[in-house]
Amino acid sequence: MYHGIVEGYYGKPFTEKQRKILIDELSPLKNSAYFYAPKDDPRHRLLWRESYPREEWLSLQRCMKGAASFFFSVSPWKFQDHQWPVAREKLFRAADSGAAGLSILFDDVPDKSAGKLAERQIHFAMSALEGTDLPVILCPSVYCGEFLDRFAGAEEYLRVWREMIPAEWGSFWTGPMVVSEELSDLRLAEELLGGKPVIWDNILATDYCLRRVYLAGLNGRISEDYSWFINPSEIFPAALHGAMELKAALGQEREWPDLLGKHSRGWELMQEFHYLPWRDGETGGEILARLSGAINGNGVEDALAWLNEAVPEMTAFVESVPLLEGGWELLPVARDLYRSLSIIRRALETDDPAASLHYFMHTRLPYENSVAALAAGKH
């Protein structure tokens, strides 16, 4: 069983330095692994037929020799059946360079030919990987429960997939949904895939949302009975925070990474209001209820007392963020929270908090752009 991180998001891939930091952070875990699959690395996906330039390959090779097992993958976008030698050359080059595992990913493809598609994909993978003695993990095009209803032919696709895939290979599964609040269908996934699923967990990913990070704890979520990879935020400090939470969920003593800086209180505030897509942290929910009541005239003094502590903490945190590795990408998200709390405090200092808040957010200078407001259903 492997436990680690899959760099599998849409967005700017991590730098070599950032990958090495994450690999080192994972190293205390038993059977720790780092899975390389950034969607927007062109030579991983859209330009997968092209070889990596020498310097880019040397950078990957240095990561392959880190403390965690390094899985190298190819996502053969719009492949043709006869092109498997191209994937084979790239995958076996990785094996020769020190990769501990290999993978071919068929997720998010436009082809919808059901059983025929699965047959083509497995033939392609078996041809490309014939003779390897390394662990192999594939990602099917039907990789979560919601696709069974969304895509015609999904059940036929998975029937062919489980009948054809070699027994010793693994298959990725993201749960009932692409982003699953709970991983509640692992036995069903085992039946559908023909073996234990390898979990690709998108719970902390942020490539589908607007200026959010997710910083939830993972206790009770990660199972030692399955290989489990967390797909983190493309914002590196949030990804490093996720690696810390992964280790804690697997029984490692919680240690604050120095590279997250000294303003842990700012991180705590960020975590409360950037917890999960569906909810804030437990304390964050209570704070929001208190602030909501204050805007309507109830408990204004208590709310202001909390804001008078929190806003300076967020000010210091925002000032420190550009000094963090990858901090510039976190800065807009941190500033959003700082500005929101500051605006609420300013509104509560007036005689009519609700009217003042509406003025600050909508009349004086509209806070949201028109497209975001439309997407949120506010038009």
Contacts in CASP RR format, 6 or more apart in sequence:
PFRMAT RR
TARGET T0000
AUTHOR 0000-0000-0000
METHOD contacts of the structure
MODEL  1
MYHGIVEGYYGKPFTEKQRKILIDELSPLKNSAYFYAPKDDPRHRLLWRE
SYPREEWLSLQRCMKGAASFFFSVSPWKFQDHQWPVAREKLFRAADSGAA
GLSILFDDVPDKSAGKLAERQIHFAMSALEGTDLPVILCPSVYCGEFLDR
FAGAEEYLRVWREMIPAEWGSFWTGPMVVSEELSDLRLAEELLGGKPVIW
DNILATDYCLRRVYLAGLNGRISEDYSWFINPSEIFPAALHGAMELKAAL
GQEREWPDLLGKHSRGWELMQEFHYLPWRDGETGGEILARLSGAINGNGV
EDALAWLNEAVPEMTAFVESVPLLEGGWELLPVARDLYRSLSIIRRALET
DDPAASLHYFMHTRLPYENSVAALAAGKH
1 31 0 8 1.000
1 224 0 8 1.000
1 225 0 8 1.000
1 226 0 8 1.000
1 227 0 8 1.000
1 228 0 8 1.000
2 31 0 8 1.000
2 32 0 8 1.000
2 33 0 8 1.000
2 69 0 8 1.000
2 198 0 8 1.000
2 227 0 8 1.000
2 228 0 8 1.000
2 229 0 8 1.000
3 26 0 8 1.000
3 29 0 8 1.000
3 30 0 8 1.000
3 31 0 8 1.000
3 32 0 8 1.000
3 33 0 8 1.000
3 222 0 8 1.000
3 224 0 8 1.000
3 227 0 8 1.000
3 228 0 8 1.000
3 229 0 8 1.000
3 246 0 8 1.000
3 250 0 8 1.000
4 26 0 8 1.000
4 29 0 8 1.000
4 32 0 8 1.000
4 33 0 8 1.000
4 34 0 8 1.000
4 35 0 8 1.000
4 68 0 8 1.000
4 228 0 8 1.000
4 229 0 8 1.000
4 230 0 8 1.000
4 243 0 8 1.000
4 246 0 8 1.000
5 22 0 8 1.000
5 26 0 8 1.000
5 33 0 8 1.000
5 34 0 8 1.000
5 35 0 8 1.000
5 229 0 8 1.000
5 230 0 8 1.000
5 231 0 8 1.000
5 232 0 8 1.000
5 239 0 8 1.000
5 243 0 8 1.000
5 246 0 8 1.000
6 35 0 8 1.000
6 37 0 8 1.000
6 200 0 8 1.000
6 229 0 8 1.000
6 230 0 8 1.000
6 231 0 8 1.000
7 13 0 8 1.000
7 14 0 8 1.000
7 19 0 8 1.000
7 34 0 8 1.000
7 35 0 8 1.000
7 36 0 8 1.000
7 37 0 8 1.000
7 38 0 8 1.000
7 231 0 8 1.000
7 232 0 8 1.000
8 35 0 8 1.000
8 37 0 8 1.000
8 38 0 8 1.000
8 39 0 8 1.000
8 231 0 8 1.000
9 38 0 8 1.000
9 39 0 8 1.000
9 205 0 8 1.000
9 206 0 8 1.000
9 207 0 8 1.000
9 231 0 8 1.000
9 232 0 8 1.000
9 233 0 8 1.000
9 234 0 8 1.000
10 39 0 8 1.000
10 40 0 8 1.000
10 207 0 8 1.000
10 208 0 8 1.000
10 234 0 8 1.000
11 38 0 8 1.000
11 39 0 8 1.000
11 40 0 8 1.000
11 207 0 8 1.000
11 234 0 8 1.000
12 40 0 8 1.000
12 234 0 8 1.000
12 329 0 8 1.000
13 38 0 8 1.000
13 40 0 8 1.000
13 41 0 8 1.000
14 22 0 8 1.000
14 38 0 8 1.000
14 236 0 8 1.000
14 239 0 8 1.000
16 59 0 8 1.000
16 60 0 8 1.000
16 62 0 8 1.000
16 63 0 8 1.000
17 325 0 8 1.000
18 236 0 8 1.000
18 239 0 8 1.000
18 325 0 8 1.000
18 326 0 8 1.000
19 34 0 8 1.000
19 36 0 8 1.000
19 63 0 8 1.000
20 62 0 8 1.000
20 63 0 8 1.000
20 66 0 8 1.000
21 240 0 8 1.000
21 259 0 8 1.000
21 325 0 8 1.000
22 34 0 8 1.000
22 239 0 8 1.000
22 240 0 8 1.000
22 243 0 8 1.000
23 32 0 8 1.000
23 34 0 8 1.000
23 63 0 8 1.000
23 66 0 8 1.000
23 67 0 8 1.000
23 68 0 8 1.000
23 70 0 8 1.000
24 66 0 8 1.000
24 67 0 8 1.000
25 240 0 8 1.000
25 243 0 8 1.000
25 244 0 8 1.000
25 247 0 8 1.000
25 257 0 8 1.000
26 32 0 8 1.000
26 33 0 8 1.000
26 34 0 8 1.000
26 67 0 8 1.000
26 68 0 8 1.000
26 243 0 8 1.000
26 246 0 8 1.000
26 247 0 8 1.000
27 66 0 8 1.000
27 67 0 8 1.000
27 68 0 8 1.000
28 247 0 8 1.000
28 252 0 8 1.000
29 68 0 8 1.000
29 246 0 8 1.000
29 247 0 8 1.000
29 250 0 8 1.000
29 252 0 8 1.000
31 69 0 8 1.000
32 67 0 8 1.000
32 68 0 8 1.000
32 69 0 8 1.000
33 68 0 8 1.000
33 69 0 8 1.000
33 70 0 8 1.000
33 71 0 8 1.000
33 100 0 8 1.000
33 227 0 8 1.000
33 229 0 8 1.000
34 63 0 8 1.000
34 68 0 8 1.000
34 69 0 8 1.000
34 70 0 8 1.000
34 71 0 8 1.000
35 71 0 8 1.000
35 73 0 8 1.000
35 103 0 8 1.000
35 137 0 8 1.000
35 229 0 8 1.000
36 44 0 8 1.000
36 60 0 8 1.000
36 63 0 8 1.000
36 70 0 8 1.000
36 71 0 8 1.000
36 72 0 8 1.000
36 73 0 8 1.000
37 44 0 8 1.000
37 73 0 8 1.000
37 75 0 8 1.000
37 103 0 8 1.000
37 105 0 8 1.000
38 44 0 8 1.000
39 45 0 8 1.000
39 75 0 8 1.000
39 108 0 8 1.000
39 207 0 8 1.000
42 50 0 8 1.000
43 50 0 8 1.000
43 51 0 8 1.000
43 52 0 8 1.000
43 56 0 8 1.000
44 73 0 8 1.000
44 74 0 8 1.000
44 75 0 8 1.000
45 75 0 8 1.000
45 77 0 8 1.000
46 77 0 8 1.000
48 74 0 8 1.000
48 75 0 8 1.000
48 76 0 8 1.000
48 77 0 8 1.000
48 86 0 8 1.000
48 87 0 8 1.000
48 90 0 8 1.000
49 83 0 8 1.000
49 86 0 8 1.000
51 57 0 8 1.000
51 89 0 8 1.000
51 90 0 8 1.000
52 60 0 8 1.000
52 90 0 8 1.000
57 93 0 8 1.000
57 97 0 8 1.000
60 72 0 8 1.000
60 94 0 8 1.000
60 97 0 8 1.000
61 97 0 8 1.000
61 98 0 8 1.000
63 70 0 8 1.000
64 70 0 8 1.000
64 72 0 8 1.000
64 94 0 8 1.000
64 97 0 8 1.000
64 98 0 8 1.000
64 99 0 8 1.000
64 100 0 8 1.000
65 98 0 8 1.000
69 100 0 8 1.000
69 101 0 8 1.000
70 98 0 8 1.000
70 99 0 8 1.000
70 100 0 8 1.000
70 101 0 8 1.000
71 99 0 8 1.000
71 100 0 8 1.000
71 101 0 8 1.000
71 102 0 8 1.000
71 103 0 8 1.000
71 135 0 8 1.000
71 137 0 8 1.000
72 91 0 8 1.000
72 94 0 8 1.000
72 95 0 8 1.000
72 99 0 8 1.000
72 101 0 8 1.000
72 102 0 8 1.000
72 103 0 8 1.000
73 102 0 8 1.000
73 103 0 8 1.000
73 104 0 8 1.000
73 105 0 8 1.000
74 87 0 8 1.000
74 90 0 8 1.000
74 91 0 8 1.000
74 103 0 8 1.000
74 104 0 8 1.000
74 105 0 8 1.000
75 104 0 8 1.000
75 105 0 8 1.000
75 106 0 8 1.000
75 107 0 8 1.000
76 83 0 8 1.000
76 86 0 8 1.000
76 87 0 8 1.000
76 104 0 8 1.000
76 106 0 8 1.000
76 124 0 8 1.000
77 109 0 8 1.000
78 109 0 8 1.000
78 110 0 8 1.000
78 111 0 8 1.000
79 87 0 8 1.000
79 124 0 8 1.000
81 120 0 8 1.000
81 123 0 8 1.000
81 124 0 8 1.000
83 124 0 8 1.000
84 124 0 8 1.000
84 127 0 8 1.000
84 128 0 8 1.000
85 127 0 8 1.000
85 128 0 8 1.000
87 104 0 8 1.000
87 124 0 8 1.000
87 128 0 8 1.000
88 127 0 8 1.000
88 128 0 8 1.000
88 129 0 8 1.000
88 130 0 8 1.000
91 102 0 8 1.000
91 104 0 8 1.000
91 128 0 8 1.000
91 129 0 8 1.000
91 132 0 8 1.000
92 132 0 8 1.000
94 102 0 8 1.000
95 101 0 8 1.000
95 102 0 8 1.000
95 132 0 8 1.000
95 134 0 8 1.000
99 134 0 8 1.000
100 134 0 8 1.000
100 135 0 8 1.000
101 134 0 8 1.000
101 135 0 8 1.000
101 136 0 8 1.000
101 137 0 8 1.000
102 129 0 8 1.000
102 132 0 8 1.000
102 134 0 8 1.000
102 135 0 8 1.000
102 136 0 8 1.000
103 136 0 8 1.000
103 137 0 8 1.000
103 138 0 8 1.000
103 139 0 8 1.000
104 121 0 8 1.000
104 124 0 8 1.000
104 125 0 8 1.000
104 128 0 8 1.000
104 129 0 8 1.000
104 138 0 8 1.000
104 139 0 8 1.000
105 138 0 8 1.000
105 139 0 8 1.000
105 172 0 8 1.000
106 121 0 8 1.000
106 138 0 8 1.000
106 139 0 8 1.000
106 140 0 8 1.000
106 141 0 8 1.000
107 139 0 8 1.000
107 140 0 8 1.000
107 141 0 8 1.000
107 143 0 8 1.000
107 172 0 8 1.000
108 141 0 8 1.000
109 117 0 8 1.000
109 141 0 8 1.000
111 117 0 8 1.000
111 141 0 8 1.000
112 151 0 8 1.000
112 152 0 8 1.000
112 153 0 8 1.000
113 120 0 8 1.000
114 152 0 8 1.000
114 153 0 8 1.000
114 154 0 8 1.000
114 156 0 8 1.000
114 157 0 8 1.000
115 153 0 8 1.000
115 156 0 8 1.000
115 157 0 8 1.000
115 159 0 8 1.000
115 160 0 8 1.000
117 141 0 8 1.000
117 157 0 8 1.000
118 140 0 8 1.000
118 141 0 8 1.000
118 157 0 8 1.000
118 158 0 8 1.000
118 160 0 8 1.000
118 161 0 8 1.000
118 164 0 8 1.000
119 160 0 8 1.000
119 164 0 8 1.000
121 138 0 8 1.000
121 140 0 8 1.000
121 141 0 8 1.000
121 161 0 8 1.000
122 160 0 8 1.000
122 161 0 8 1.000
122 164 0 8 1.000
122 165 0 8 1.000
123 164 0 8 1.000
125 136 0 8 1.000
125 138 0 8 1.000
126 166 0 8 1.000
129 136 0 8 1.000
136 166 0 8 1.000
136 168 0 8 1.000
136 169 0 8 1.000
136 170 0 8 1.000
137 169 0 8 1.000
137 170 0 8 1.000
137 171 0 8 1.000
137 172 0 8 1.000
137 198 0 8 1.000
137 227 0 8 1.000
138 165 0 8 1.000
138 169 0 8 1.000
138 170 0 8 1.000
138 171 0 8 1.000
138 172 0 8 1.000
139 171 0 8 1.000
139 172 0 8 1.000
139 200 0 8 1.000
140 157 0 8 1.000
140 158 0 8 1.000
140 161 0 8 1.000
140 171 0 8 1.000
140 172 0 8 1.000
140 193 0 8 1.000
141 157 0 8 1.000
142 148 0 8 1.000
142 151 0 8 1.000
142 154 0 8 1.000
142 157 0 8 1.000
142 158 0 8 1.000
142 161 0 8 1.000
143 171 0 8 1.000
143 172 0 8 1.000
143 173 0 8 1.000
143 174 0 8 1.000
143 200 0 8 1.000
144 173 0 8 1.000
144 174 0 8 1.000
144 175 0 8 1.000
144 176 0 8 1.000
144 177 0 8 1.000
144 178 0 8 1.000
144 180 0 8 1.000
145 175 0 8 1.000
145 176 0 8 1.000
145 177 0 8 1.000
145 185 0 8 1.000
145 188 0 8 1.000
145 189 0 8 1.000
146 176 0 8 1.000
146 177 0 8 1.000
146 178 0 8 1.000
147 154 0 8 1.000
148 154 0 8 1.000
148 155 0 8 1.000
151 157 0 8 1.000
158 192 0 8 1.000
158 193 0 8 1.000
161 171 0 8 1.000
161 193 0 8 1.000
162 192 0 8 1.000
162 193 0 8 1.000
162 194 0 8 1.000
162 195 0 8 1.000
165 171 0 8 1.000
165 193 0 8 1.000
165 194 0 8 1.000
167 195 0 8 1.000
170 193 0 8 1.000
170 195 0 8 1.000
170 196 0 8 1.000
170 197 0 8 1.000
170 198 0 8 1.000
171 193 0 8 1.000
171 194 0 8 1.000
171 195 0 8 1.000
171 197 0 8 1.000
171 198 0 8 1.000
172 197 0 8 1.000
172 198 0 8 1.000
172 199 0 8 1.000
172 200 0 8 1.000
173 186 0 8 1.000
173 189 0 8 1.000
173 193 0 8 1.000
173 197 0 8 1.000
173 198 0 8 1.000
173 199 0 8 1.000
173 200 0 8 1.000
174 180 0 8 1.000
174 199 0 8 1.000
174 200 0 8 1.000
174 201 0 8 1.000
174 202 0 8 1.000
175 183 0 8 1.000
175 184 0 8 1.000
175 185 0 8 1.000
175 186 0 8 1.000
175 189 0 8 1.000
175 197 0 8 1.000
175 199 0 8 1.000
176 182 0 8 1.000
176 183 0 8 1.000
176 184 0 8 1.000
176 185 0 8 1.000
178 202 0 8 1.000
179 202 0 8 1.000
179 203 0 8 1.000
179 205 0 8 1.000
179 208 0 8 1.000
179 277 0 8 1.000
180 201 0 8 1.000
180 202 0 8 1.000
180 203 0 8 1.000
181 203 0 8 1.000
181 276 0 8 1.000
181 277 0 8 1.000
181 278 0 8 1.000
183 199 0 8 1.000
183 201 0 8 1.000
183 221 0 8 1.000
183 223 0 8 1.000
186 197 0 8 1.000
186 199 0 8 1.000
186 223 0 8 1.000
186 226 0 8 1.000
189 197 0 8 1.000
190 196 0 8 1.000
190 197 0 8 1.000
196 226 0 8 1.000
196 227 0 8 1.000
197 226 0 8 1.000
198 226 0 8 1.000
198 227 0 8 1.000
198 228 0 8 1.000
198 229 0 8 1.000
199 223 0 8 1.000
199 226 0 8 1.000
199 227 0 8 1.000
199 228 0 8 1.000
199 229 0 8 1.000
200 229 0 8 1.000
200 231 0 8 1.000
201 221 0 8 1.000
201 222 0 8 1.000
201 228 0 8 1.000
201 229 0 8 1.000
201 230 0 8 1.000
201 231 0 8 1.000
202 231 0 8 1.000
203 214 0 8 1.000
203 216 0 8 1.000
203 218 0 8 1.000
203 221 0 8 1.000
203 230 0 8 1.000
203 276 0 8 1.000
204 214 0 8 1.000
204 215 0 8 1.000
204 216 0 8 1.000
204 230 0 8 1.000
204 231 0 8 1.000
204 232 0 8 1.000
204 233 0 8 1.000
204 238 0 8 1.000
204 239 0 8 1.000
204 242 0 8 1.000
204 245 0 8 1.000
205 214 0 8 1.000
205 231 0 8 1.000
205 232 0 8 1.000
205 233 0 8 1.000
206 212 0 8 1.000
206 213 0 8 1.000
206 214 0 8 1.000
206 233 0 8 1.000
206 234 0 8 1.000
206 235 0 8 1.000
206 238 0 8 1.000
207 233 0 8 1.000
207 234 0 8 1.000
209 277 0 8 1.000
210 372 0 8 1.000
210 375 0 8 1.000
211 332 0 8 1.000
211 333 0 8 1.000
211 336 0 8 1.000
212 274 0 8 1.000
212 277 0 8 1.000
212 333 0 8 1.000
213 233 0 8 1.000
213 235 0 8 1.000
213 238 0 8 1.000
213 270 0 8 1.000
213 274 0 8 1.000
213 330 0 8 1.000
213 333 0 8 1.000
214 233 0 8 1.000
214 238 0 8 1.000
214 274 0 8 1.000
214 275 0 8 1.000
214 276 0 8 1.000
214 277 0 8 1.000
215 238 0 8 1.000
215 241 0 8 1.000
215 242 0 8 1.000
215 245 0 8 1.000
215 267 0 8 1.000
215 270 0 8 1.000
215 271 0 8 1.000
215 274 0 8 1.000
215 275 0 8 1.000
216 245 0 8 1.000
216 271 0 8 1.000
216 275 0 8 1.000
216 276 0 8 1.000
216 281 0 8 1.000
217 245 0 8 1.000
217 248 0 8 1.000
217 249 0 8 1.000
218 230 0 8 1.000
218 242 0 8 1.000
218 245 0 8 1.000
218 246 0 8 1.000
218 248 0 8 1.000
218 249 0 8 1.000
219 248 0 8 1.000
219 249 0 8 1.000
220 249 0 8 1.000
221 249 0 8 1.000
222 228 0 8 1.000
222 246 0 8 1.000
222 249 0 8 1.000
222 250 0 8 1.000
224 250 0 8 1.000
230 242 0 8 1.000
230 243 0 8 1.000
230 246 0 8 1.000
232 238 0 8 1.000
232 239 0 8 1.000
232 242 0 8 1.000
232 243 0 8 1.000
233 239 0 8 1.000
234 329 0 8 1.000
235 326 0 8 1.000
235 327 0 8 1.000
235 329 0 8 1.000
235 330 0 8 1.000
235 333 0 8 1.000
236 325 0 8 1.000
236 326 0 8 1.000
236 327 0 8 1.000
236 329 0 8 1.000
236 330 0 8 1.000
237 259 0 8 1.000
237 260 0 8 1.000
237 321 0 8 1.000
237 324 0 8 1.000
237 325 0 8 1.000
237 326 0 8 1.000
237 327 0 8 1.000
237 329 0 8 1.000
237 330 0 8 1.000
238 330 0 8 1.000
240 257 0 8 1.000
240 259 0 8 1.000
240 260 0 8 1.000
240 325 0 8 1.000
241 257 0 8 1.000
241 260 0 8 1.000
241 267 0 8 1.000
243 257 0 8 1.000
244 254 0 8 1.000
244 255 0 8 1.000
244 256 0 8 1.000
244 257 0 8 1.000
244 260 0 8 1.000
247 254 0 8 1.000
248 254 0 8 1.000
256 264 0 8 1.000
259 324 0 8 1.000
259 325 0 8 1.000
260 267 0 8 1.000
260 324 0 8 1.000
261 320 0 8 1.000
261 323 0 8 1.000
261 324 0 8 1.000
262 320 0 8 1.000
263 313 0 8 1.000
263 316 0 8 1.000
263 317 0 8 1.000
263 320 0 8 1.000
265 313 0 8 1.000
265 317 0 8 1.000
266 313 0 8 1.000
266 314 0 8 1.000
266 316 0 8 1.000
266 317 0 8 1.000
267 317 0 8 1.000
269 310 0 8 1.000
269 313 0 8 1.000
269 314 0 8 1.000
269 317 0 8 1.000
269 337 0 8 1.000
270 317 0 8 1.000
270 333 0 8 1.000
270 334 0 8 1.000
270 337 0 8 1.000
271 281 0 8 1.000
272 280 0 8 1.000
272 281 0 8 1.000
272 283 0 8 1.000
272 284 0 8 1.000
272 285 0 8 1.000
272 287 0 8 1.000
273 280 0 8 1.000
273 281 0 8 1.000
273 284 0 8 1.000
273 288 0 8 1.000
273 337 0 8 1.000
274 333 0 8 1.000
274 337 0 8 1.000
275 281 0 8 1.000
275 284 0 8 1.000
279 285 0 8 1.000
280 288 0 8 1.000
287 306 0 8 1.000
290 299 0 8 1.000
290 302 0 8 1.000
290 303 0 8 1.000
290 306 0 8 1.000
291 303 0 8 1.000
291 307 0 8 1.000
291 344 0 8 1.000
293 299 0 8 1.000
293 303 0 8 1.000
294 300 0 8 1.000
294 302 0 8 1.000
294 303 0 8 1.000
294 304 0 8 1.000
294 348 0 8 1.000
294 353 0 8 1.000
295 344 0 8 1.000
295 347 0 8 1.000
295 348 0 8 1.000
295 353 0 8 1.000
295 354 0 8 1.000
295 357 0 8 1.000
296 353 0 8 1.000
296 354 0 8 1.000
297 353 0 8 1.000
297 354 0 8 1.000
300 348 0 8 1.000
300 353 0 8 1.000
303 348 0 8 1.000
304 345 0 8 1.000
304 348 0 8 1.000
304 349 0 8 1.000
307 341 0 8 1.000
307 344 0 8 1.000
307 345 0 8 1.000
307 348 0 8 1.000
308 345 0 8 1.000
310 341 0 8 1.000
311 338 0 8 1.000
311 341 0 8 1.000
311 342 0 8 1.000
311 345 0 8 1.000
314 334 0 8 1.000
314 337 0 8 1.000
314 338 0 8 1.000
314 341 0 8 1.000
315 338 0 8 1.000
317 334 0 8 1.000
317 338 0 8 1.000
318 331 0 8 1.000
318 334 0 8 1.000
318 335 0 8 1.000
318 338 0 8 1.000
321 327 0 8 1.000
321 328 0 8 1.000
321 330 0 8 1.000
321 331 0 8 1.000
321 334 0 8 1.000
322 328 0 8 1.000
322 331 0 8 1.000
324 330 0 8 1.000
343 357 0 8 1.000
343 360 0 8 1.000
343 361 0 8 1.000
344 357 0 8 1.000
346 356 0 8 1.000
346 360 0 8 1.000
347 353 0 8 1.000
347 354 0 8 1.000
347 356 0 8 1.000
347 357 0 8 1.000
347 360 0 8 1.000
350 356 0 8 1.000
361 367 0 8 1.000
368 376 0 8 1.000
368 378 0 8 1.000
370 379 0 8 1.000
373 379 0 8 1.000
END
